[in-house]
Amino acid sequence: MADTIDKMPYFLLTGIQNCIPTFCADNLNNIEYYLNTIKERKEINAFSEKYRKWVKDRE
């Protein structure tokens, strides 16, 4: 939901380039489409840290 308020820089936060073939199909370009891959890669803590830093830097 936060992504609909303020678009996130996906590659910076997830390491996944948006709109590559594996992520384009039915992708509304919201962060939810990337969360399963982040979890599968066991990178949820890294994502959380990057997200918090990104939010703080924007303040």
N, C-alpha and C positions, 0 to 999 in steps of 0.2 A: 504494500500500500504506500509506503514511503516513496517508492519509485514513481508513483503517479503524481506526487506532489512536486518532486524535484528530481529530474533525470540523473541517474548515476553514470559515472564513467566506467562502464562495465569492464573493459580490459584492465584498467588500473586496479580495480577492486577484486576482480575474479581471475584475471590471467587468461580469460576466454574472450577471444575476439567475437563480438556479436555479428550475427548474420553470416557465419560460415555455414556450409551446407548442413552440418549436423545440428545447428541451432536455428536455422531459418524456418523450417517447416512449422507452420502454425504458431510462430513466435510473435507475440504482441510486443516484444521488446520490453518486458518487465523482468525484474530481478528473479521472480519466482521460477522462470524457465531455466535459470542457471543453478538454483539451489541444490537440486539432486546431484548434479555433476560435482559441485563443491563438496557435498557430503561424501560422495563416492571416492573422491580424491583425498578425503580426510583433511580438507583444508578449511573447515568451518571456523576454526580459531583464527587462522590467518586472515580469512575474509572479515571476520568480526573486528579484528584489530585494524585492518585497513579501512573498514567502513567508519569506525569511530574516529580515526585520525582524519579521514576526509571530511566528516561532519564538523569536527572541531576546527579544522583549517578554514572552513567556510564561514565560521562565526566571526 
